[in-house]
């Protein structure tokens, strides 16, 4: 069997399906090629306000209105209750000492709660990927994308007039002829292996491993009066020296949970053993063990021996990788979704000549590197939660500023993820992260962070009186209008338009 198309997208996850839809809307004929079969298990599940904004921009720019209900919890529940997802009102962090129950003091020094939305209706979501990816593939087919699942590709032959991909589908030989190929198969993915590409080292990124699964019958983490949102209506992070555990609850009775840890900590815990390693970890986190006392895994545990990765080359004359294939740092801070959605937007421009390969490579690698530096500094600070929480606010300051700038129609203020291209914020963030790895004094690091985020702090962060609980407050945005070259009236109009007020 032989099939011809202008664009071939390899990998049928959410990124590949969205990329195929964008290419189709640009007028190209598109084939979407998937090794497995939907619905299928996939990890990477927690969205963010910035990711949802990029999803909205893709929907509006490429006439894909079917994507719009997926940007917010309320719309999603009304339009697609059959697609599993979880309510995400913000980010919750709790610091644990291994071997001890979780405890805190009146200043809440062992927790950090940062709200991302003022109420459930406009909240973010966790994507239950088995349902979510399947839906997007069906929508891609509906608008004219040719979909081929259970297809194992084995060869990539590039010629002056196009590319030929060869392999098997259901045991039969199959070939695809395309003018351009986009790899959406994830880190260490198909093109990286097939082309024998070199690996690139990510700056400051520690060697880490991961172990994860889906569960049912997971108990509740206790909430406290006055919290900015119910703790579990969030991406919950349990941090300990050398690693962290995530807990994401979906509305279908399933909870996604896993651990990412330095290779040294993973080996001590025996994480490569799978479920025994998970139980060994819970035994060292008594409060979390109580929450999971009645939990049962749904499917197998998955162990990832090496999380961080970057390809030394991410594009060629007739091919390119999505950021999710170009590299991966860590699930901490949920950076994968916005990076992938930004990459889809940029590759859409690349396909029509709006940017060139060099621009795409520079932007993608620069953002991956910035994430790697921040994550590396956070891992180095997991034993010192005051420093960890301060470093995390570099992330929250950058993304809240960026989202607000875009919603105020001022994208020039925030043209890169984590403001990595910003001459002040980007450079200062790199310096701070490097100083943490050089074991700079904590007080010096904290002072630098406060100074760096102040001109970009539109969310009321770093205020001691809030004691590590940060609600969404419109007054913080009104007071920060000048930081966005805007006015209180313009900010109010934006909040009303976006139903955030």
C-alpha positions as CSV (number, residue, x, y, z in Angstrom):
1,X,0.0,0.0,0.0
2,X,1.3,3.5,-0.8
3,X,-0.2,6.8,0.3
4,X,0.7,10.3,-0.7
5,X,0.2,13.6,1.2
6,X,1.7,17.0,1.5
7,X,2.4,16.5,5.3
8,X,3.0,13.3,7.3
9,X,2.6,13.6,11.0
10,X,4.1,10.7,12.9
11,X,2.6,10.1,16.4
12,X,-1.1,10.2,17.2
13,X,-1.0,11.7,20.7
14,X,-2.6,15.1,21.4
15,X,0.3,17.0,19.9
16,X,0.3,15.0,16.7
17,X,-3.4,15.2,16.2
18,X,-3.5,19.0,16.8
19,X,-0.6,19.4,14.4
20,X,-2.3,17.4,11.7
21,X,-5.5,19.5,12.2
22,X,-3.5,22.7,11.8
23,X,-1.7,21.5,8.7
24,X,-5.1,20.4,7.2
25,X,-6.6,23.8,7.9
26,X,-3.6,25.3,6.0
27,X,-4.8,23.5,2.9
28,X,-2.4,20.6,3.0
29,X,-3.3,17.0,2.5
30,X,-2.2,15.2,5.7
31,X,-1.6,11.6,6.9
32,X,-1.4,11.0,10.6
33,X,0.5,7.8,11.5
34,X,0.2,6.1,14.9
35,X,2.1,3.0,16.1
36,X,-0.6,2.0,18.6
37,X,-4.3,2.1,18.7
38,X,-6.7,4.5,20.5
39,X,-7.9,4.7,23.2
40,X,-4.5,4.1,24.9
41,X,-2.7,5.0,28.1
42,X,-0.5,8.1,28.0
43,X,1.2,10.2,30.6
44,X,1.5,14.0,30.7
45,X,-1.9,15.2,31.9
46,X,-2.0,18.5,33.6
47,X,-2.9,21.7,31.7
48,X,-2.2,25.3,32.7
49,X,-3.7,28.7,32.0
50,X,-1.0,29.5,29.5
51,X,-1.5,26.1,27.7
52,X,-5.2,26.7,27.5
53,X,-4.6,30.2,26.1
54,X,-2.4,28.7,23.4
55,X,-5.1,26.1,22.7
56,X,-7.6,28.9,22.3
57,X,-5.3,30.8,19.9
58,X,-4.8,27.6,17.8
59,X,-8.6,27.1,17.7
60,X,-9.2,30.8,16.6
61,X,-6.4,31.1,14.1
62,X,-7.1,27.8,12.3
63,X,-10.9,27.7,12.4
64,X,-11.1,24.8,14.9
65,X,-14.0,25.8,17.1
66,X,-14.4,22.2,18.4
67,X,-11.2,22.8,20.5
68,X,-12.6,25.8,22.4
69,X,-14.7,23.8,25.0
70,X,-11.6,22.0,26.0
71,X,-9.8,25.1,27.4
72,X,-11.9,25.4,30.6
73,X,-13.5,23.0,33.1
74,X,-17.0,24.5,32.9
75,X,-17.3,24.5,29.1
76,X,-15.7,21.0,29.0
77,X,-18.3,19.5,31.4
78,X,-21.2,21.0,29.5
79,X,-20.0,20.1,26.0
80,X,-18.0,16.9,26.5
81,X,-18.9,15.1,29.8
82,X,-17.9,11.9,28.1
83,X,-14.3,12.9,27.9
84,X,-12.5,12.3,31.2
85,X,-10.7,15.2,32.8
86,X,-9.9,16.6,36.2
87,X,-10.5,20.0,37.8
88,X,-7.3,22.0,38.2
89,X,-7.7,25.2,40.2
90,X,-3.9,25.7,40.8
91,X,-0.7,24.2,42.0
92,X,-0.3,22.6,45.5
93,X,3.1,21.8,47.0
94,X,3.8,20.0,50.3
95,X,7.2,19.5,51.7
96,X,7.9,16.2,53.4
97,X,10.8,14.8,55.5
98,X,11.3,11.2,54.6
99,X,10.3,8.9,57.4
100,X,8.0,11.5,59.1
101,X,4.4,12.4,58.8
102,X,3.7,15.7,57.0
103,X,3.5,18.7,59.5
104,X,3.6,22.4,59.2
105,X,3.6,25.6,61.3
106,X,1.5,28.8,61.5
107,X,3.6,30.4,58.8
108,X,2.9,27.4,56.4
109,X,6.6,27.0,55.7
110,X,6.1,23.5,54.3
111,X,3.5,24.3,51.7
112,X,2.9,26.5,48.7
113,X,-0.5,26.9,47.1
114,X,-0.8,29.1,44.0
115,X,-4.3,29.5,42.4
116,X,-4.6,29.7,38.7
117,X,-8.3,30.6,38.5
118,X,-10.9,32.3,40.6
119,X,-13.6,29.6,40.4
120,X,-14.4,26.2,38.9
121,X,-16.2,27.4,35.8
122,X,-13.0,29.0,34.3
123,X,-10.5,26.5,35.8
124,X,-7.9,24.5,34.0
125,X,-8.1,20.8,33.7
126,X,-6.1,17.5,33.8
127,X,-6.5,15.7,30.5
128,X,-7.4,12.0,30.8
129,X,-5.3,11.3,27.8
130,X,-6.9,8.0,26.7
131,X,-10.1,9.9,26.1
132,X,-8.6,13.3,25.1
133,X,-6.2,12.0,22.5
134,X,-8.8,9.7,21.0
135,X,-11.2,12.6,20.6
136,X,-8.6,14.7,18.9
137,X,-7.7,12.0,16.4
138,X,-11.4,11.5,15.6
139,X,-11.7,15.3,15.0
140,X,-8.7,15.2,12.8
141,X,-10.3,12.5,10.7
142,X,-13.5,14.5,10.6
143,X,-11.8,17.5,8.9
144,X,-10.0,15.4,6.3
145,X,-6.8,14.0,7.9
146,X,-6.1,10.4,6.8
147,X,-5.4,8.3,9.8
148,X,-3.3,5.1,10.0
149,X,-3.0,3.3,13.3
150,X,-1.1,0.1,14.1
151,X,1.6,1.2,11.8
152,X,5.2,0.5,12.5
153,X,7.6,2.7,10.5
154,X,11.1,1.5,9.8
155,X,12.7,3.7,7.1
156,X,13.0,7.4,6.2
157,X,14.3,8.2,2.7
158,X,14.7,11.8,1.9
159,X,15.0,12.9,-1.8
160,X,14.9,16.3,-3.4
161,X,11.2,16.2,-4.1
162,X,10.0,14.6,-0.9
163,X,10.3,11.9,1.7
164,X,9.3,8.2,1.7
165,X,8.4,6.5,4.9
166,X,8.4,2.7,4.9
167,X,7.0,0.2,7.3
168,X,4.2,-2.2,8.1
169,X,0.6,-1.9,9.0
170,X,-1.2,-4.9,10.4
171,X,1.6,-7.1,9.0
172,X,1.4,-5.7,5.5
173,X,4.1,-3.5,3.8
174,X,3.1,0.2,3.7
175,X,4.7,3.4,2.2
176,X,4.0,7.0,2.7
177,X,5.2,9.8,0.3
178,X,5.1,13.3,1.8
179,X,6.6,16.7,1.1
180,X,7.3,17.3,4.8
181,X,7.4,15.1,8.0
182,X,6.6,16.2,11.5
183,X,7.7,13.9,14.4
184,X,5.2,13.9,17.4
185,X,6.3,10.6,18.9
186,X,7.8,12.0,22.0
187,X,11.4,12.1,23.5
188,X,13.8,9.6,22.0
189,X,11.2,9.2,19.3
190,X,11.0,7.8,15.9
191,X,13.1,10.3,13.9
192,X,15.7,10.6,16.6
193,X,16.2,6.8,16.4
194,X,15.7,6.3,12.7
195,X,18.1,9.1,11.7
196,X,20.6,8.2,14.4
197,X,20.7,11.7,15.7
198,X,23.1,12.9,18.4
199,X,21.9,13.7,21.9
200,X,22.2,17.2,23.4
201,X,22.8,17.9,27.1
202,X,20.3,20.1,28.9
203,X,21.9,22.7,31.1
204,X,21.8,22.0,34.9
205,X,19.4,19.1,34.4
206,X,20.0,16.3,36.9
207,X,19.8,12.6,35.9
208,X,16.3,11.6,37.0
209,X,14.0,8.6,36.8
210,X,10.2,8.2,37.0
211,X,7.7,5.6,38.2
212,X,3.9,6.1,37.6
213,X,0.5,4.5,37.2
214,X,-3.2,5.1,37.3
215,X,-5.1,4.2,40.5
216,X,-8.6,3.8,41.8
217,X,-9.9,4.3,45.3
218,X,-7.4,6.9,46.3
219,X,-8.3,8.8,49.5
220,X,-8.4,12.5,50.1
221,X,-5.6,14.8,51.2
222,X,-6.9,16.9,54.1
223,X,-7.8,20.5,53.4
224,X,-7.7,23.5,55.8
225,X,-10.0,26.4,56.3
226,X,-9.4,29.4,54.1
227,X,-7.4,27.7,51.4
228,X,-7.6,29.5,48.0
229,X,-9.1,26.3,46.5
230,X,-9.7,22.7,47.6
231,X,-6.2,21.1,47.7
232,X,-7.1,18.2,45.5
233,X,-8.7,20.4,42.8
234,X,-5.2,21.1,41.7
235,X,-1.9,19.5,40.5
236,X,-0.7,18.3,43.8
237,X,3.1,18.0,44.4
238,X,4.6,16.2,47.4
239,X,8.3,17.3,47.6
240,X,11.1,15.6,49.4
241,X,14.9,15.7,49.3
242,X,15.8,14.2,45.9
243,X,12.3,13.9,44.3
244,X,8.6,14.6,44.3
245,X,5.3,12.8,43.9
246,X,2.4,14.0,41.8
247,X,-1.3,13.3,42.4
248,X,-3.9,14.3,39.8
249,X,-7.5,13.3,40.3
250,X,-9.9,12.8,37.3
251,X,-13.7,12.9,37.3
252,X,-14.0,9.3,36.3
253,X,-12.7,7.8,39.5
254,X,-9.1,7.4,38.3
255,X,-6.1,9.2,39.9
256,X,-2.8,9.6,38.1
257,X,0.1,9.4,40.5
258,X,3.9,8.9,40.2
259,X,7.2,9.9,41.4
260,X,10.2,11.6,39.7
261,X,13.5,11.4,41.6
262,X,17.2,11.8,41.1
263,X,18.7,8.6,39.8
264,X,20.5,8.2,43.2
265,X,17.3,8.5,45.1
266,X,15.4,6.3,42.7
267,X,18.0,3.5,43.1
268,X,17.8,3.8,46.9
269,X,14.1,3.4,46.8
270,X,14.2,0.6,44.3
271,X,11.9,2.4,41.9
272,X,13.0,0.1,38.9
273,X,11.2,-2.7,40.6
274,X,7.8,-1.1,39.9
275,X,5.1,-1.5,42.4
276,X,7.4,-2.7,45.2
277,X,9.4,0.5,44.7
278,X,6.2,2.6,44.9
279,X,5.2,0.9,48.2
280,X,8.7,1.4,49.5
281,X,8.4,5.1,48.8
282,X,5.0,5.3,50.5
283,X,6.5,3.7,53.6
284,X,8.8,6.7,53.8
285,X,5.9,9.2,53.3
286,X,3.4,8.2,56.0
287,X,0.9,10.9,55.3
288,X,0.8,10.0,51.6
289,X,0.7,6.3,52.5
290,X,-2.5,7.0,54.4
291,X,-4.1,8.6,51.4
292,X,-3.2,5.6,49.2
293,X,-4.0,2.9,51.8
294,X,-7.0,1.6,49.8
295,X,-5.7,2.5,46.4
296,X,-5.5,-0.1,43.6
297,X,-3.4,0.3,40.5
298,X,-5.3,0.4,37.2
299,X,-2.9,-1.3,34.7
300,X,0.8,-1.8,35.1
301,X,3.3,0.5,36.7
302,X,5.6,2.2,34.2
303,X,9.3,2.9,35.1
304,X,11.2,5.5,33.1
305,X,14.9,5.1,33.8
306,X,15.9,8.4,32.3
307,X,13.5,11.3,32.1
308,X,15.5,14.3,30.7
309,X,16.5,14.3,27.1
310,X,17.2,16.6,24.2
311,X,18.0,15.8,20.6
312,X,21.0,17.4,19.0
313,X,19.1,18.3,15.9
314,X,15.3,19.0,15.7
315,X,14.7,19.9,12.1
316,X,16.0,19.2,8.6
317,X,15.2,20.3,5.0
318,X,12.0,18.2,5.0
319,X,11.3,17.4,8.6
320,X,10.9,18.8,12.1
321,X,10.2,17.7,15.6
322,X,7.5,19.0,17.9
323,X,9.0,20.3,21.2
324,X,7.7,17.1,22.9
325,X,10.0,15.1,20.6
326,X,12.9,17.6,20.6
327,X,13.3,17.2,24.3
328,X,11.8,16.6,27.7
329,X,12.9,17.9,31.1
330,X,10.6,16.8,33.9
331,X,6.9,16.8,34.7
332,X,7.5,19.3,37.4
333,X,5.5,22.5,36.8
334,X,3.6,21.0,33.8
335,X,5.7,22.7,31.2
336,X,5.2,20.1,28.5
337,X,1.8,21.2,27.3
338,X,2.5,24.9,26.7
339,X,5.8,24.0,25.0
340,X,4.1,21.6,22.7
341,X,1.3,24.0,21.8
342,X,3.8,26.8,21.2
343,X,5.6,24.4,18.9
344,X,2.4,23.7,17.0
345,X,1.8,27.4,16.5
346,X,5.4,27.9,15.2
347,X,5.4,24.9,12.9
348,X,2.1,26.2,11.4
349,X,4.0,29.4,10.6
350,X,7.0,27.4,9.3
351,X,4.8,25.5,6.9
352,X,3.7,28.7,5.2
353,X,7.1,30.4,5.4
354,X,6.3,32.7,8.3
355,X,9.5,31.6,10.2
356,X,12.5,29.5,9.1
357,X,14.1,26.4,10.6
358,X,16.8,28.4,12.4
359,X,14.1,30.5,14.2
360,X,12.2,27.3,15.2
361,X,15.3,25.6,16.5
362,X,16.5,28.6,18.4
363,X,13.2,29.2,20.1
364,X,12.5,25.6,20.9
365,X,16.0,24.8,22.2
366,X,16.2,28.1,24.2
367,X,12.9,27.4,26.0
368,X,13.8,23.7,26.7
369,X,17.1,25.0,28.2
370,X,15.4,27.6,30.3
371,X,13.0,24.9,31.7
372,X,16.0,22.6,32.4
373,X,17.8,25.3,34.3
374,X,14.8,26.1,36.5
375,X,14.0,22.4,37.1
376,X,17.6,21.7,37.9
377,X,17.7,24.5,40.5
378,X,14.4,23.2,42.0
379,X,15.8,19.7,42.3
380,X,18.9,21.1,44.0
381,X,16.5,22.9,46.5
382,X,14.1,20.1,47.4
383,X,15.7,19.7,50.8
384,X,15.3,23.5,51.4
385,X,11.6,24.3,50.8
386,X,12.0,28.0,51.4
387,X,14.4,28.3,48.5
388,X,12.3,25.8,46.5
389,X,9.2,27.9,46.9
390,X,11.0,31.1,46.0
391,X,12.4,29.5,42.8
392,X,9.0,28.2,41.9
393,X,7.8,31.8,41.9
394,X,10.1,32.6,39.0
395,X,7.8,30.2,37.1
396,X,4.6,31.6,38.4
397,X,5.7,35.2,37.8
398,X,6.7,34.5,34.2
399,X,3.6,32.5,33.2
400,X,1.1,34.8,34.9
401,X,2.7,37.9,33.3
402,X,2.8,36.2,29.9
403,X,-0.8,35.0,30.0
404,X,-2.0,38.5,31.0
405,X,0.1,40.2,28.3
406,X,-1.4,37.9,25.6
407,X,-4.9,38.4,26.8
408,X,-4.4,42.2,26.7
409,X,-3.3,41.8,23.0
410,X,0.3,42.6,23.9
411,X,2.2,39.5,22.8
412,X,5.3,41.5,22.2
413,X,5.8,41.7,25.9
414,X,6.1,38.0,26.3
415,X,7.3,36.3,23.1
416,X,9.0,33.3,24.7
417,X,8.1,30.7,27.3
418,X,9.2,31.6,30.8
419,X,10.3,35.0,29.3
420,X,13.6,33.3,28.4
421,X,14.3,35.8,25.6
422,X,13.6,38.8,27.8
423,X,16.8,40.7,28.3
424,X,16.3,41.2,32.0
425,X,14.1,38.4,33.3
426,X,15.5,35.6,31.1
427,X,19.2,36.4,31.8
428,X,18.5,36.9,35.5
429,X,16.7,33.6,35.8
430,X,19.6,31.8,34.2
431,X,22.0,33.5,36.6
432,X,19.9,32.6,39.7
433,X,19.6,29.0,38.7
434,X,23.3,28.6,38.1
435,X,24.0,30.3,41.4
436,X,21.9,27.7,43.2
437,X,23.9,24.9,41.6
438,X,27.1,26.7,42.8
439,X,25.6,26.6,46.3
440,X,25.2,30.3,46.7
441,X,23.9,31.4,50.1
442,X,20.1,31.1,50.5
443,X,19.6,34.7,51.5
444,X,21.4,35.9,48.4
445,X,19.3,33.7,46.2
446,X,16.0,34.9,47.8
447,X,17.0,38.5,47.5
448,X,17.8,38.1,43.8
449,X,14.5,36.3,43.1
450,X,12.5,39.1,44.8
451,X,14.3,41.7,42.8
452,X,13.9,39.9,39.5
453,X,10.2,39.1,39.7
454,X,9.0,42.5,41.0
455,X,8.7,44.2,37.6
456,X,6.7,41.1,36.3
457,X,4.8,40.2,39.4
458,X,1.1,40.8,38.4
459,X,-0.2,38.0,40.7
460,X,0.6,39.3,44.2
461,X,3.4,36.7,44.6
462,X,6.2,36.8,47.3
463,X,4.1,38.6,49.9
464,X,5.0,37.3,53.4
465,X,1.6,38.2,54.8
466,X,0.0,35.6,52.5
467,X,2.0,32.8,54.1
468,X,2.5,30.8,50.9
469,X,-1.2,30.8,49.9
470,X,-1.8,32.8,46.8
471,X,-5.4,33.3,45.6
472,X,-6.4,34.9,42.3
473,X,-7.2,38.5,43.1
474,X,-8.3,41.0,40.5
475,X,-6.9,43.8,42.6
476,X,-3.4,42.4,42.1
477,X,-3.8,42.8,38.3
478,X,-5.3,46.3,38.6
479,X,-2.4,47.4,40.7
480,X,0.0,45.9,38.1
481,X,-1.5,47.4,35.0
482,X,1.5,49.7,34.4
483,X,3.8,46.7,34.4
484,X,1.9,45.5,31.3
485,X,1.9,49.0,29.6
486,X,-1.8,49.0,30.2
487,X,-4.4,50.7,32.4
488,X,-6.8,49.5,35.1
489,X,-9.7,50.0,32.7
490,X,-8.1,47.9,30.0
491,X,-7.4,45.1,32.5
492,X,-11.0,45.3,33.8
493,X,-12.4,45.0,30.2
494,X,-10.1,42.0,29.5
495,X,-11.2,40.2,32.7
496,X,-14.9,40.8,31.9
497,X,-14.4,39.6,28.3
498,X,-12.6,36.4,29.5
499,X,-15.2,35.9,32.3
500,X,-12.5,36.1,34.9
501,X,-14.2,38.8,37.0
